Structure formats: C-alpha cells, structure tokens
Amino acid sequence: MFRLTVMSRDVMNDRTCPERNGFSLRLQLQLFMAALLSVVLISVAAAGPREQAKRIHDRLAGVPPTEDVLADMEALIGVNNPQTAAAMAMQNPNFYNVTLKNFAAPWTNREQSVFVPLNDYIATVIGMIRDDVPFNTLLSADILYIGAGNLGLPAYSSSNNNHYSQMEQQGVDMMSGLVQTPQSSVTGLPPGATAGIMTTRAAAEAFFVAGTNRAMFRFTLMNHMCNDLEQVHDVKLPPDRIRQDVSRSPGGDSRLFLNNCIGCHTGMDPMAQAFAYYNFNPDTGSIEYTPGQVQPKYFNNDSNFPFGYVTPDDRWDNYWRSGQNRFLGWSPGLPGSGNGAKSLGEELANSTAFASCQVKKVFRAVCLRPPEDIADRAQVDQMVASFTSSGYLMKQTFADAAVYCMGQ
C-alpha cells in the first residue's frame, strides 16, 4: 500500500508537462483509480473472519459490536457458521429499533419518506419479523403489534397515533416491548375485514383518505411487489370493470384512453374494488368500514363516462392472471378472485413477485446496493427460493443477505 501511495504521488505531482511526456492528465487519473481499485478488491478478498463479523454486525444492527460479541461472531465464522453469527447480530436491539424501523417506514406514506413517526404499520412489520410470523400474511392477517401493558403507554386508539408516539418518546425497546394482538380486538373491524398492514390506521390515513381508494392498491403494488403501474401496463385486457370516472376520450382523443389509461385501469380497477367498503375519515382520524355499502368515493366524477362500471360490492378479480402480468407468478392454489381486502391481500402476498420484492428490499438494505451482476442475481434467486420454502421468514432473509455481503 505504501508503494502504491508513492507511485500515485509521483503521477499526481509530475512537474513535466503532460503533453510533453505523452500522457494526458485524464489517463494518469484513470491509471491511478484502476490501481486503487485493485488494492481495494484485494483488501476485500483478504477480509478475515474478524472483519467479516464486524461487517455483518454493522450492516444488520447499524452499530459496532461489543468486543465479546465480535469475538463470538468471529469464532463462528472461523468454523464456517456465519448464519449463526448473523443471528447473533440480530439480537442487538438496534436491529429492531433502527434497522427495521427505517426498513418499513417508507411504505407507510405517499412520499416514501423514512422520516415519519413510529406507527401501527411500522410496529406490526417489526413484530412480525421479530416473531418469525410468515411474511406472506403481511397483507391479510388479523394482526397488530402494540406496546406492552406495563410500559405506562396510552391505550391504542383508532383515532390517533399517541400510543406509538409515546413509545418512541420513551425509547421503548421494540425487541422486548412489542406484543401481538388481534387487529380486530382494538380497531373495531370485524376479523374478516382485517387485511394485515393494509387496514392499519397508518395505512388508512395515507392511502384510504379521499381519492378513490386506488392509492391503496398502487402503493401496495409498489411497496410489496416492487412494481409501479408503468411496469404492469397492459392494453390488451378487457376494459369492462373500468369505473365511470375514467374518461374514454381524455382531451377529446380516445387514442389516449386506448393506448395509455386502459393499460393501468383494466387490471387496477377490478382489484381495487376489494376496498369498496373502506374509507379514512380525517374528521374522526379513524378508518371506516361499511359492510354491504360501497363508499361514495367509488362514484366520484361518474359523469365522465356514465356507461362505465358502477361498483356494486367489494368483489375483486385479478385480470392480471392472463396476459403479460401472469409472469408476476400468481399462486395456482388461489382462485384469483374473491370479496374484500383480506382475500386480495392473500392473492398479492402469495405471488412470486411479492417474495422477490421482499428479498430485493432486504438485499439493498443490508448490502447497501441493489443486485447488480450475475452473482448478485443468482444469490437473489437462491434467497427467494429459500424464503418461500422455509415459511416466509424475514430474519432468515436478512441473515442470508448479510452473509453474502460480509466480504464486500
């Protein structure tokens, strides 16, 4: 390394004119950067068990390990057991209080910002990962995580976020301070109307408020299947379920509808119908559920195209099981249709796209980059197979990513 430093200084401080000695400054810089990169790569390849242990802990917990923990992790890696070393790193409270909070926070708001208060959506994600609850129930389970009863917190409320704000202000350790409860027992929703994080107060406030409830579908697609509407755009599906508010001749040109609007709405509208009985009331600050009665928002701007689809109930159908979007990997064990948010959540979360999305998000969070090359993509494929075959356990996925990147 000393020799490289001397050589690079000679190059950078050469008093002779570049044109006179035949080398441009750009070429000299390129040579220097190539040499520096080779040294970095050699250093990474030579990382020993101690360096690898520290990297695993840093990536998972976000803080350096204590000397005792580092020594134990180093010993485990030395006997070819890095998975247990990763599990040890996840025993640090910061894995839950910081890493997982920041992991889930962007999913809870339209701006996809990490700078949001703790809420029931984030707490439920953290709790499910901590307790090894199968993550393919994230969009359908009657589940919620709240603060333990001995913490002196205000009771969970469907009309405000005080319970979780106090948890954050008190610095409650979410590794030990979260408890699982049926969502229906504290929100007032019947069990059949609960749909995991989609029916939490935080999700409702962000995605059921105003609008036409298409936001809940779009952001669920983005956050949990890693596709926005542009990626699933398909103009070849039947448009019979597109609602009245979508003009068939926007700006007086029907070609815009046939070549653009139709591509999103043919798939989205039949599935967003699952949310027909849900609303978030900003006046009360709580989610509303009106079984058997379609929310008025589904008839907004019905004069745009009076002959469009009039929503009668919460029946949904997945038109994407045909056409190009069948490659999202829909489960053959599910019917592809149903009533309400819970069954739609099951449809989405049992797709290959859902599993792949969770793995890619973990890979990016732990390795600090998206999958880039053939080796990365092969690792992601392996992690997806392991994730689905081992019960959708997210902690295992975090461990797999940390072990893969421990030498990088």
C-alpha positions in Angstrom: 0.0 0.0 0.0 2.9 2.3 0.8 4.4 1.6 -2.6 1.2 2.5 -4.3 0.9 5.7 -2.4 4.4 6.8 -3.5 3.7 5.9 -7.1 0.4 7.8 -7.2 2.1 10.8 -5.7 4.7 10.7 -8.4 2.0 10.6 -11.0 -0.1 13.3 -9.5 2.8 15.7 -8.8 4.7 15.2 -12.0 6.3 18.5 -12.9 6.7 17.7 -16.5 4.0 18.9 -19.0 1.5 16.1 -19.8 1.7 16.9 -23.5 5.5 16.8 -23.4 5.6 13.3 -21.9 2.8 11.9 -24.0 0.2 11.3 -21.2 -2.9 13.3 -20.6 -4.0 14.1 -17.0 -7.2 12.1 -17.6 -5.1 9.0 -18.4 -3.0 9.4 -15.4 -6.1 9.6 -13.2 -7.6 6.5 -14.8 -4.4 4.6 -14.1 -4.4 5.8 -10.5 -8.0 4.8 -10.0 -7.5 1.4 -11.5 -4.6 0.7 -9.2 -6.5 1.9 -6.2 -9.5 -0.3 -7.1 -7.3 -3.3 -7.4 -5.9 -2.7 -3.9 -9.5 -2.3 -2.6 -10.5 -5.6 -4.2 -7.5 -7.4 -2.8 -8.3 -6.0 0.6 -11.9 -7.2 0.4 -11.0 -10.6 -0.8 -8.5 -10.9 2.1 -11.0 -9.9 4.7 -10.7 -12.3 7.6 -13.3 -13.7 10.0 -13.0 -10.7 12.3 -13.6 -8.1 9.5 -16.4 -10.2 8.2 -18.0 -10.5 11.6 -17.8 -6.7 12.1 -19.3 -6.1 8.7 -22.3 -8.4 9.4 -23.0 -6.7 12.7 -22.6 -3.2 11.2 -25.0 -4.0 8.3 -27.7 -5.6 10.5 -27.6 -3.6 13.7 -26.1 -0.4 12.4 -23.7 -0.1 15.3 -20.3 -1.7 16.1 -20.4 -4.9 18.1 -19.0 -5.2 21.6 -15.7 -6.9 21.9 -17.3 -10.0 23.4 -19.9 -10.3 20.6 -17.3 -9.6 18.0 -15.1 -12.4 19.3 -18.0 -14.9 19.4 -19.1 -14.0 15.9 -15.5 -14.2 14.6 -15.3 -17.7 16.1 -18.5 -18.8 14.4 -17.3 -17.5 11.0 -14.0 -19.3 11.6 -15.8 -22.6 11.9 -17.9 -21.8 8.8 -21.1 -20.9 10.6 -21.8 -17.3 9.5 -25.5 -17.8 9.7 -25.4 -18.1 13.5 -23.1 -15.1 13.6 -25.8 -13.1 11.7 -28.4 -14.3 14.1 -26.3 -13.1 17.0 -26.1 -9.6 15.4 -29.9 -9.5 15.1 -30.0 -9.9 18.9 -28.9 -6.3 19.2 -31.9 -4.1 19.9 -30.8 -1.7 17.2 -31.8 -4.2 14.6 -35.4 -3.7 15.6 -35.3 -0.1 16.8 -33.4 1.3 13.9 -32.7 -1.0 11.0 -36.3 -2.5 10.8 -38.0 0.8 11.6 -36.1 2.5 8.7 -36.8 -0.5 6.5 -40.6 -0.3 6.9 -41.1 3.5 7.4 -41.1 4.4 3.6 -44.0 2.0 3.0 -46.3 4.0 5.3 -46.6 7.3 3.4 -47.1 8.6 -0.1 -43.8 10.5 -0.1 -42.0 7.2 0.8 -40.0 9.1 3.4 -38.1 7.4 6.2 -38.6 10.4 8.4 -42.0 9.5 9.9 -43.1 8.7 13.5 -43.4 5.2 14.7 -46.9 3.9 13.9 -49.0 0.7 13.9 -47.9 -0.2 10.4 -44.2 0.0 11.2 -44.6 -1.7 14.6 -46.5 -4.6 13.0 -43.8 -5.1 10.4 -41.2 -5.1 13.1 -43.1 -7.5 15.3 -43.8 -10.0 12.5 -40.2 -10.1 11.6 -39.1 -10.5 15.2 -41.5 -13.3 15.9 -41.0 -15.2 12.6 -44.6 -14.7 11.6 -44.9 -15.9 8.0 -44.4 -12.7 6.0 -46.8 -13.8 3.2 -49.6 -13.0 5.8 -48.5 -9.3 5.9 -51.4 -8.2 3.7 -54.1 -10.4 5.1 -53.7 -11.4 8.8 -55.8 -10.2 11.7 -52.7 -9.0 13.5 -51.3 -5.8 15.1 -48.4 -5.1 17.4 -48.8 -2.7 20.3 -46.7 -1.7 23.3 -46.6 -4.0 26.3 -49.2 -3.2 29.0 -46.5 -2.5 31.7 -45.0 0.5 29.9 -47.5 3.1 31.0 -48.5 4.0 27.5 -51.9 5.4 26.5 -54.2 2.8 25.1 -54.1 2.0 21.3 -56.6 4.3 19.6 -58.1 4.1 16.2 -58.3 7.9 16.0 -54.8 9.0 16.8 -51.1 7.8 16.9 -50.5 8.7 20.6 -49.8 5.2 21.6 -46.8 4.9 19.2 -45.6 8.4 19.6 -45.2 7.8 23.3 -43.4 4.6 22.6 -40.9 6.5 20.5 -40.5 9.3 23.0 -39.9 6.9 25.8 -37.4 5.0 23.7 -39.2 1.7 24.2 -37.1 -1.3 23.1 -39.1 -2.9 20.4 -37.1 -6.1 20.7 -38.9 -6.7 24.0 -41.6 -4.0 24.3 -44.0 -5.1 21.4 -46.8 -7.6 21.9 -49.0 -9.2 19.3 -52.8 -8.7 19.4 -55.6 -9.4 17.0 -56.2 -6.3 15.0 -59.9 -6.8 15.2 -59.8 -6.6 19.1 -58.6 -3.0 19.1 -59.7 -1.4 15.9 -63.4 -2.3 15.8 -63.0 -4.0 12.4 -64.6 -7.5 12.2 -61.9 -10.2 11.7 -63.0 -10.8 8.1 -62.4 -7.2 7.3 -58.8 -7.1 8.6 -56.0 -7.2 6.0 -52.7 -7.0 7.8 -50.9 -3.8 7.4 -53.4 -2.5 4.7 -56.0 -2.0 7.4 -53.8 -0.4 10.0 -54.6 3.2 10.9 -51.3 4.5 9.4 -52.0 2.8 6.0 -55.6 4.0 6.0 -54.6 7.6 6.8 -52.1 7.6 3.9 -53.9 5.6 1.3 -57.7 5.4 2.1 -58.1 9.1 2.6 -60.1 11.0 0.0 -59.4 9.8 -3.6 -61.0 6.7 -4.9 -59.0 4.0 -2.9 -56.8 3.3 -5.9 -53.9 4.7 -3.9 -54.0 1.7 -1.5 -53.7 -0.6 -4.5 -51.0 1.3 -6.2 -48.8 1.8 -3.1 -49.2 -1.8 -2.0 -48.1 -2.8 -5.5 -45.1 -0.5 -5.3 -44.1 -1.3 -1.7 -44.7 -5.0 -1.7 -44.4 -6.2 -5.3 -41.7 -3.7 -6.4 -43.7 -2.7 -9.5 -45.5 0.6 -10.2 -48.3 0.8 -12.7 -46.0 1.6 -15.6 -44.3 -1.8 -15.2 -47.6 -3.7 -15.3 -49.2 -1.6 -18.1 -51.2 -3.9 -20.4 -53.6 -2.5 -23.0 -54.8 -5.9 -24.2 -57.1 -6.8 -21.3 -60.9 -6.2 -21.3 -61.9 -2.8 -20.0 -65.3 -3.9 -18.7 -64.5 -3.1 -15.0 -63.1 0.4 -15.5 -65.1 2.9 -13.5 -67.2 5.9 -14.7 -64.6 8.5 -13.5 -62.1 7.5 -16.2 -62.8 9.4 -19.4 -62.8 7.3 -22.6 -61.8 10.4 -24.6 -59.4 12.5 -22.4 -58.9 15.8 -24.1 -61.3 14.6 -26.8 -58.9 12.0 -28.0 -59.9 8.4 -27.5 -56.5 7.2 -28.5 -55.1 8.4 -25.2 -57.5 6.1 -23.4 -56.9 3.1 -25.7 -53.1 3.4 -25.6 -52.5 4.7 -22.1 -55.3 4.9 -19.5 -56.7 1.5 -20.3 -53.3 -0.2 -19.6 -53.4 0.6 -15.9 -57.1 0.6 -15.2 -58.0 -2.8 -16.7 -56.0 -4.5 -14.0 -56.2 -2.0 -11.2 -59.9 -1.2 -11.1 -61.1 -4.8 -10.7 -58.7 -5.4 -7.8 -59.1 -2.0 -6.1 -62.8 -2.9 -5.9 -61.8 -5.1 -2.9 -61.5 -1.8 -0.9 -65.1 -0.6 -1.8 -66.2 -0.6 1.9 -63.2 1.2 3.3 -62.5 4.9 4.0 -60.4 7.1 6.3 -62.3 9.9 7.9 -59.9 12.8 8.6 -62.5 14.4 10.9 -62.5 11.4 13.3 -59.0 10.4 12.4 -60.0 6.8 12.0 -60.7 4.1 9.5 -64.3 3.4 8.5 -65.7 0.1 7.3 -69.3 -0.1 5.8 -70.0 -3.7 5.0 -72.5 -4.0 2.2 -72.4 -0.3 1.4 -70.0 0.9 -1.2 -68.2 4.1 -0.2 -69.4 7.2 -2.1 -65.9 7.9 -3.4 -66.3 5.0 -5.8 -68.8 7.1 -7.7 -66.8 10.3 -7.9 -66.9 12.0 -11.3 -69.4 9.4 -12.5 -70.5 11.8 -15.3 -67.1 11.5 -17.0 -68.3 8.3 -18.7 -71.8 7.3 -17.5 -71.6 4.0 -19.3 -68.6 2.9 -17.2 -68.6 0.3 -14.5 -70.8 1.1 -11.4 -69.3 -0.6 -8.4 -71.9 -2.8 -6.7 -69.9 -4.5 -4.0 -66.4 -5.5 -2.9 -66.0 -8.4 -5.4 -62.5 -8.3 -6.9 -61.0 -10.2 -9.9 -57.4 -10.5 -10.9 -57.3 -9.9 -14.7 -53.5 -10.0 -14.5 -53.6 -13.8 -14.3 -54.0 -13.5 -18.1 -51.7 -11.6 -20.4 -48.2 -10.4 -19.7 -48.6 -10.0 -16.0 -49.2 -13.7 -15.4 -45.4 -13.6 -15.1 -45.8 -12.0 -11.7 -46.2 -15.6 -10.5 -49.7 -15.9 -9.1 -50.3 -18.8 -6.9 -52.1 -21.7 -8.6 -53.6 -22.7 -5.3 -55.7 -19.5 -5.1 -58.8 -18.7 -7.2 -57.8 -15.3 -8.4 -61.0 -13.6 -7.2 -62.9 -13.0 -4.0 -64.5 -10.4 -1.8 -62.8 -7.8 0.3 -59.3 -6.7 1.2 -58.2 -9.9 3.1 -58.6 -12.2 0.2 -56.9 -9.7 -2.2 -54.0 -9.5 0.3 -53.6 -13.3 0.1 -53.6 -13.1 -3.7 -50.9 -10.5 -3.8 -48.7 -11.8 -1.0 -48.6 -15.4 -2.3 -47.2 -14.3 -5.7 -43.6 -14.8 -6.8 -43.4 -11.0 -7.3 -44.1 -10.4 -3.6 -41.4 -12.9 -2.5 -38.9 -11.5 -4.9 -39.7 -7.9 -3.8 -39.1 -8.7 -0.1 -35.7 -10.3 -0.9 -34.6 -7.4 -3.1 -35.5 -4.9 -0.5 -33.5 -6.8 2.2 -30.6 -7.2 -0.2 -30.5 -3.4 -0.8 -30.9 -2.6 2.9 -28.1 -4.9 4.0 -25.7 -4.8 1.1 -26.3 -1.1 0.6 -26.8 -1.5 -3.1 -29.3 -3.2 -5.5 -28.4 -6.6 -7.0 -26.0 -5.7 -9.9 -24.3 -8.6 -11.6 -24.8 -12.2 -12.4 -23.6 -13.4 -9.0 -26.0 -11.0 -7.2 -29.0 -12.1 -9.3 -28.2 -15.7 -8.6 -28.0 -15.0 -4.9 -31.3 -13.2 -5.0 -32.9 -16.2 -6.8 -31.5 -18.5 -4.2 -32.8 -16.3 -1.4 -36.3 -16.2 -2.9 -36.4 -20.0 -3.1 -35.3 -20.2 0.5 -37.7 -17.5 1.6 -40.7 -19.3 0.1 -39.7 -22.8 1.0 -38.9 -22.1 4.7 -42.1 -20.3 5.6 -41.5 -16.7 4.5 -39.2 -15.9 7.5 -37.7 -12.5 7.1 -35.0 -12.8 9.7 -33.5 -15.6 7.7 -33.5 -13.4 4.6 -31.7 -10.7 6.4 -29.1 -13.2 7.6 -28.7 -14.6 4.1 -28.0 -11.1 2.7 -25.6 -10.3 5.5 -23.6 -13.4 4.9 -23.5 -12.9 1.2 -22.2 -9.4 1.6 -19.9 -10.0 4.6 -16.8 -9.9 2.4 -17.8 -6.8 0.4 
